[in-house]
Amino acid sequence: MVLGTSGLRVLTNDAHRLEVWGDPIAHSRSPHLHAAAYELLGLDWSYGRRRVDEASFARELAGLDDTWRGLSLTMPLKGVAFAAARTRDRRAELTGAVNTLLLGPDGPRGFNTDVGGIVDALADEGLTSIGSARIVGAGATATSALAALAELGARHVDVVARRPAAVEPLAVLGGRLGMDVTTTPFEASAHGVAVTIAALPGDAPVSDAAASALAASGGLLLDVVYGHWPTRLSAAWERAGHPAVSGLGMLLHQAVRQVRVFTTGDADAPLDDEPRVVAAMRRALVAAG
């Protein structure tokens, strides 16, 4: 490693190109977040976006030359990125999902920064320790949400899902993490919890009755959606007088951890002067609308 102009410990290769890949991708705010971070850090790196689906991922990855430093991956690429990684961090291994690839002679190295992004987003809301929680949805993001809740100490998590069979992998993971994972159908009344993490796509159909039943149990709602706001769930939380936040906080903090990966190779080691970096990224997120 060498010291950059800001004093940051930077990986010592000359690769300077980064992108976020996914399908769809035009809505992504990652370029704004990363550009703000690298400008403050004095790094002349470029960060763009590219529409890539699962079928074209391997071809696109193979076409990158040694000017490429890394990739951010969004849906539907987290599974194929996991398979492409030579090594993976613990969170990626637990969840089977990679949203960050660090390229180079020893790569690609895979990381899951979504887990830490959820932990940090909840910390912003004053939640640093949780006994029980709820997850709405049972897809890939729900797996990262479950791992995040385990890091916050949760011992019981109820998963609200339409298909009980979809919860089985989460129950297995919960067992590995020392958690009791139960399942509740959307139509059933919900028990009170400190936090509900909604891990549904923005266009997922949720009836008003189901949303109201979930909101009645109170607690904070963290809805991972940020492009479609308010959601049916967040509106129900507002009617019930309970707090609800979008996925923008998760997006911000998972990107901070990606910046750590791309600059130092370590998702958990804070950046030099990280509060200023986070503040710059937060301003860029607001400016992006």
Summary of the structure (lengths in Angstrom):
residues: 289
radius of gyration: 18.8
end to end distance: 35.7
largest distance: 56.9
contacts: 1010
relative contact order: 0.15
helix: 40%
strand: 19%
